């Protein structure tokens, strides 16, 4: 089992940057995949980015070139660096972990992009 705690959400102007953090309750080296999803009002939750225990990454087409997922094994933390933010990036961002096929979710952090 793993608990996930997100932080870093905020109100930011278009073109700005934010870095989200997801702290895990266990060493992330033992977690198969960790990722970020987001859910905007009235829309389904969608995939944003993921990183495997070996460091391989994958990003949704909508965020490629703007967002970067990374991790710090020593801090058991995964990050999402978000640059060139757009109003359509506004959503609640959720951290996700997969361990032996079981998914775990954080409580979410709100990102609002608005002038």
ChimeraX attribute file (.defattr): number of C-alpha atoms within 10 A of each C-alpha:
attribute: neighborCount
match mode: 1-to-1
recipient: residues
	/A:1	12
	/A:2	16
	/A:3	15
	/A:4	20
	/A:5	17
	/A:6	23
	/A:7	18
	/A:8	15
	/A:9	18
	/A:10	15
	/A:11	14
	/A:12	18
	/A:13	15
	/A:14	17
	/A:15	14
	/A:16	14
	/A:17	16
	/A:18	18
	/A:19	16
	/A:20	21
	/A:21	22
	/A:22	26
	/A:23	21
	/A:24	22
	/A:25	13
	/A:26	15
	/A:27	14
	/A:28	24
	/A:29	16
	/A:30	12
	/A:31	19
	/A:32	16
	/A:33	22
	/A:34	28
	/A:35	25
	/A:36	25
	/A:37	19
	/A:38	22
	/A:39	18
	/A:40	17
	/A:41	9
	/A:42	6
	/A:43	9
	/A:44	9
	/A:45	15
	/A:46	14
	/A:47	19
	/A:48	23
	/A:49	24
	/A:50	24
	/A:51	21
	/A:52	20
	/A:53	15
	/A:54	10
	/A:55	13
	/A:56	11
	/A:57	16
	/A:58	16
	/A:59	19
	/A:60	14
	/A:61	11
	/A:62	12
	/A:63	16
	/A:64	12
	/A:65	12
	/A:66	14
	/A:67	20
	/A:68	19
	/A:69	24
	/A:70	20
	/A:71	21
	/A:72	12
	/A:73	12
	/A:74	9
	/A:75	12
	/A:76	15
	/A:77	21
	/A:78	24
	/A:79	22
	/A:80	23
	/A:81	15
	/A:82	19
	/A:83	17
	/A:84	15
	/A:85	22
	/A:86	16
	/A:87	15
	/A:88	12
	/A:89	20
	/A:90	20
	/A:91	21
	/A:92	18
	/A:93	28
	/A:94	26
	/A:95	30
	/A:96	24
	/A:97	26
	/A:98	18
	/A:99	15
	/A:100	11
	/A:101	9
	/A:102	9
	/A:103	13
	/A:104	15
	/A:105	19
	/A:106	19
	/A:107	14
	/A:108	22
	/A:109	21
	/A:110	19
	/A:111	22
	/A:112	21
	/A:113	20
	/A:114	16
	/A:115	9
